[in-house]
Amino acid sequence: MDNFGSTRSVMIVGAGVAGLTAATALARKGWQVEIAEASPYRATAGWGLCLTGPSLRALDVLGLADACSAVGYGMSVITHVDVDGIPRDQVELPRLIGAQRPAMVGIARPELHRILHAEAERCGVVVRNSLTVTAVDQQGDLVDVRLSDGTDRQVALLVGADGIRSSVRDLMGFETPVDYLGQMVWRALVPRPEWVTGIHQFAGKVNTAGLVPISSNSAYVFLTENGVPPNVLPDSELASRLADLLTAFPGRVTEIRPLVSASGSVVRRPVQTAFLTGAWNHGNCVVIGDAAHAPAPQMASGAALAIEDGLVLAEELERHETVGTGLEAFVERRAQRCRTLVATSVTIAGLEQAQRHSEAYPLVDACHRQMAQPA
């Protein structure tokens, strides 16, 4: 068994946004950090995401906000367009890192992961791919961890940052349902139209669509398909089917359809949520990010919660004498904020399905302002 031989050794499971952020934050405070990631070397899923104000504020603490802005697309406004194609509402997002810097950044997932990976490795974090955890056993102040390659680690802290279907959460004995909200979300990578300088969301009579810039040249189209089972469609049919679904929308969406038809990068995923009620920690083990709180995408804030988790975890462990008390303080500090975001995202998803879009707009605005409060 490999024993890091330190009271500040940590095994993180998952090299996603939460895992990499936590790894960097902990390494900077003197922790010896190893990450086990199930995917092959630096594989990422999906085309893009939004770094809202809280994301940028947390990344700025790590000195990474400007790097993300440089390769992404800075913006400050969400424009809501009604079923007739007429703009009805604008959400002006809070600028949390200064008036001259963006309120939010759209960014390609591979670019974000490249930045987070590079910083983690610069801080001495060791990332091992095609590897996950298969068994966990708390032994006093240490945790014995069995990995999928048959090797073992003995560490002071185990962090499960392995997503909504977390194996670490299961190994800790925590049961939480993963809820399907009756929606499938489509995303297609397209060239950015010149008029797309912020998020545009279009209400439809059945579905909801939108466009998010992620660089000066690129954007992604999204469509939330309501009232469908979480079935799988052939990849070869995705672009044409998404283009067909967009025919129901008037106005500027008609300009998007040819871009989608020509896109070679279309994905379709179920909208699922989860929230771990009660403790997220047991002994010297804890889950963070989507493993503890996975919101629906309607608030574009899943990354914000994950990035904040990494920083807050490192802060609370630094403030407390033992790992156990630090983890308890972390969960106490994070639970209500994350619960609110997940619940709000579910409410907005329900309003979309009920075609009550005018009720969702102020809720989006209010939640972004609530999230602007300190983490």
VEXVO-113559 format. One record per residue (C-alpha): x, z, y. Coordinates in steps of 0.1 Angstrom, whole numbers, plus 5000, padded with zeros to 4 digits. Layout:
XZY;...
REM end
This chain:
500050005000;501349915035;501150215058;501850135094;503250485096;501650555129;498650745143;498050445165;497750165138;494549955136;493149685114;490649465131;488449235110;487448925129;489448715153;486548615175;485948715211;485349085204;488249115179;490848945200;489849125232;489949465214;493349365199;494949295232;493449595249;494649825221;498049665218;498649715256;498050085250;500650115223;498550045192;500049855163;497449585156;496749355127;493749115126;492248985093;490248665100;488248495073;488448145089;491447905087;493947905115;492147925148;488947765136;486047795161;482347725157;480247575185;481147375216;480847605246;479647935260;479148115293;481348385307;478948575330;480148805357;480649105334;482748885311;484948775340;485249135353;486549245319;488848955315;490149015350;491349355338;493349175312;494648925337;492848635319;489848545342;491748295363;493148125331;489548085318;488347955352;491147695353;490147535320;486347595324;483747525351;482947785377;479447825389;476948065405;473447945401;470847895372;468147645382;464847675363;462747355362;459047355353;457247145327;456646875354;460346835361;460147025394;462747295403;460747625406;463347905406;466947975412;468948275400;471948345422;474348525399;476348825411;480048755420;481749045403;485448935408;485348845444;483448625468;485948345465;485848335427;483048205405;480148415394;480248265360;482348015340;481247775314;484047715289;484747535257;484947785228;488347645216;489747695251;488648055253;489948125218;493247965226;493648195257;492648505238;494848425208;497848355230;497548685249;496948885217;500048745201;502048795233;501149165230;502449175195;499249145176;499548995141;496748755131;496348675094;493848395086;491848325055;491648695049;488848955050;488249315039;486749395005;486849775003;487150075027;487950435019;488350705045;491250945035;491451225060;492751085093;493550755077;491550465063;492550275031;491649915035;491649665006;491949295017;490748984999;494348874990;494649194969;496849384993;496049725009;496549875043;496450235054;495550265091;494350515117;491450285128;489350005112;487349785136;484749555123;484449265147;483249015121;479948905135;476248945129;476548945091;479449195092;481049275059;482649585075;479249715086;478049675050;481049855036;480450135060;476950175045;475150075077;471949875071;470449675100;468049375097;469049035110;465948905127;465048535129;463148475161;461348155151;463647935171;466447685163;468947615190;470547275193;473847205212;475446875219;478746805237;478346545264;480146415295;479246625325;476846445349;477946475385;474746655395;475346935370;477247205390;475447505375;473147575346;469947375346;467147495323;464047275317;460747425306;458847205282;455347215268;456747315234;460547365237;463147455263;466147245271;469147275295;472647165305;475747385309;479047255324;482147375305;484847175323;485146915351;484446645325;482346805298;479046995294;476747085266;473147015262;471047285246;467547275233;465547565219;463147445193;460147675188;458047755158;460247605131;461747745099;465547805098;466147495076;469247285074;469246915085;471846645076;474646625102;474146245103;470546295117;471246565143;472046345174;469046115169;466646405162;467846595193;467446285214;463846245201;463046605210;464246545245;461646265250;459046525258;460846635290;460346455323;462646425353;466446445349;466346515312;465746145308;469346095320;470646325293;469046155263;471445865261;474446105263;473046305234;472445985214;476045895218;477446245211;479446295179;479246675183;475846815177;475047155160;471747325152;471647705145;468947965140;468348215168;469048555152;469448905166;470549235153;471049585167;472549875149;470450175157;472150515155;475950545150;478250245150;481050455137;481750655106;484950855103;487750635118;485750305113;483650135139;481849805144;481749615177;480449285192;477749105172;478449335142;476749605163;474549415188;473849045185;471548915213;469648595214;471348325236;468748335263;470748565285;474148395278;475648735276;476748785240;480348715250;480148965279;479149245256;481849155231;484649145257;483449465273;483449635239;487149565234;488149715267;485850015265;486950095229;490650105241;489750315271;487750575252;490450605224;493050665252;490950935268;490351145236;492651335214;491351205181;490150865169;486851015158;485951165191;487050845209;484750635187;481850865194;482450845231;482650465228;479250435211;477650675235;478950465265;477950135250;474650175231;472050175258;473649895278;473849675247;470349775235;468849665268;470549325267;469449255231;465849365238;465649155270;466948855252;464248895225;461548935252;462648615269;462648425236;459048545231;457948435266;459548095260;457548055228;454348165246;455047905274;455048195299;458248065317;457248205351;457448555337;460848495322;462548385354;462448715372;463448895340;466548685337;467448765373;466849135369;468849165336;471848985352;471749225381;471549525357;474449385337;476449365369;476549745369;479849895356;480249885319;
REM end
